[in-house]
Amino acid sequence: MAIAGEPVERVKHQVTGLFAPERADDLREVMTQLPGIKLVSVDFQNAEAVFEYAPGQAFPSVKADDIVKQF
């Protein structure tokens, strides 16, 4: 269940298949379609991206332990 006023967290996720810097704009565009999730930065060398979101709001029906898998 989403929590009203839940603080936004900055989270780093490893992204499988993230290797083409020339596709950064495409990734940013896709991320605008996911409400409540903001792409902050992309590290192609380490295949990681930093996102900002409030877990309970971005993934309201997902258990905390399953958010990374759902993402």
C-alpha angles and dihedrals in degrees: 000000000000116000116222112233093012110163119253114246128208107224132181116215129184108235117209111226095018102140111112114085090188087068095058092105090052091052091049090050093050091049091057087066093062109081116223095016122100124191106223104175143346127219106192094178091063097028091239135131132191118224134182120217144131102245096213092049099041093044105025099167098038125099113241091246091055100048096097091049091048093047 
